[in-house]
Amino acid sequence: MMARIKSSKLIWPLLALIVLLALNGFFTPGFFHIEIKSGRFYGHIIDIMNQAAPVMLLSLGMTLVIATGGVDLSVGAVMAISGAVMALLTGKSGVFMPAGLLLTLILCVIAGTWNGLLVSAFDIQPIVATLILMVAGRGIAQLLTQGQILTFHDSSFAFIGSGSFAGLPFSVTVVLVWLAVTAVLSRATAIGMFVESIGDNTKASRYAGISVNTVKLFVYAFSGLCAGMAGLLVASGVNAADSNNAGLYYELDAILAVIVGGTAMSGGRFSLIGSMIGALIIQTLTTSIRAQNVPVEFALVVKAIVALAVFLLQSDAFNKMFAGRKAGV
Amino acid sequence: MKTRKILAVMVLLLATAMCMSACSKKEKAGGKLVVGFSQVGAESSWRTAETESIRSEAEKRGIELKFSDAQQKQENQIKAIRSFIAQGVKAIVLAPVVETGWEPVLMEAKRAKIPVILVDRGVNVSDDTLYSTLIASDFVAEGRMAAEWMVKKLNGKGNIVELQGTPGAAPAIDRKKGFEEIIKKYPDMKVVKSQTGDFTRTKGKEVMQTFLSSAKAENVKIDAVYAHNDDMALGAIQAIEEAGLKPGTDIVIVSIDGVKDAFLAMIDGKLNATVECNPLLGPMAFDAVKAALGGETLPKKTVVKDSVFDQTNAKQTLPDRKY
């Protein structure tokens, strides 16, 4: 049992999260303080779960993409498109809310499929292929909204980003449900194994009879869907579509979350739970910087130092250096 | 395969060329005064309002305006100015995207004896005769006005949280400075937390959520929010509502810019006041053009008069709000 825990890749991100929370417990007054008001919980911990939700959704799709040895830089731009389309459909044209949601998500799947096509059928390097949509996608979103912030109000849509369910922000429910869906999809079927196999060795997978292109197409389309959901969450949180800023740099947070969570950029084995923990680490850090009132000029440096520390903990070479000294090997 | 590729590129080039010739279709000016205007882009409603103001004022005065949208790129602006000079405009209005790198092209304009009027942002040049005047808002003064309104509303007593703009941006630095200048004079007023919300609604909301949770845990009462722009204030309003409090009543909110959504929020009683950062620079810009062409020496900076709007006058102003 102990050996299994020790060998698990999950131990390091989990440890990092626990250390971060413990430090906050000491230094941030009332960090674990939770208040119940009209059937809803409030507190820093709740805020962290709520605010990490968009990056958590993104990192679910990103985990699968990275596990195939790829990367999806376009998710932030797809978030902007998703918010803009929803604002135009339901906000401006008065399309029935669930229909608007569905249409928006279909569009985001198409956007993801485009990435998948470039990567699989045209064999373009993922970082280049998705860079195209990263740049063009934000442009498309800006065209859709004519560069303006579109404010709209639809109370059922607003519930997604602002409402609460079982005392917690509704976004937490969205993440949990989507995590379950992704886990079942990848682990209860063979897809997860195919993904890992392609990430480990694409050629061998092809010879083994795995339809590499189909699997790649699927993971990028799925990442587009996750990005669409994250975009809707963000737009609904502020009742507005802001094409210039929605999802800006979120792709970097999502990639960071996946890597901190123990999935290697080179592909292969992945851990969805690890990515969730990674996203929580990033958000805990952001929240503690804000709660501690760290001067804004230092905030990014602090973030970078913590990320570096987690990477070092995970680095085999780094661990060997210290393990070697202790055991005298 | 190769020939098809070349063909495709050629068609693309042709289409681009046709597009460009259609855009730069030359019209005879018929004795009208011709002025060139190089705008940064259309990235915000504020910017669109500024463009609209300059366009409509030109029309009103019977001036032919040559308009160029630089899409946030300095090289496009430099190209536009060169083409204005080549077309022989009488004056140039420029909203520079950045502060540096303007000397060569402004020198060309000066040699052609074309006066340049800067609007809303300054340039960094060693020779200040390269432009006639800068027409812009004073961000520090805006911060002061926001602080003064807040002091009056809270009777000089209370805890304030501040939502800063993007670190390093001129409006963020100056609006913080101006606000602090006034607040310092009131020992019972304190900025208890100050973090950046990057001028966006989502970040404004997130930071405010953290502030509210901290306040509860530390047992501090937040009396007021000062946001460096309206969008962050609108995000903060959402956070306050979700926390079960009444924005505008339980917590006083003052921000800067004066966009339409801020006025709607004031009418709903959720925002208390906004300091307008006036984008309607058209009349002032063409007054300056007229003066410069008449040979007058203008002051190097003309400050746009900004004013505070609050819930008492939001309703009358809203119908005129174009941005």
Interface residues (C-beta under 8 A of the other chain):
Chain A: T28 P29 G30 F31 H33 E35 K37 S38 R40 Y42 G43 H44 I46 D47 N50 Q51 Q146 G147 Q148 I149 T151 S162 V234 G237 V238 N239 A240 D242 N244 N245 A246 T287 I289 R290 A291 N293 V296 E297 A299
Chain B: G41 A42 E43 S44 S45 T48 Q164 P167 K193 S194 Q195 T196 D198 F199 T200 R201 T202 K205 E206 V207 Q209 T210 F211 L212 S213 S214 K216 A217 E218 D231 L234 G235 Q238 E241 E242 A243 G244 D261
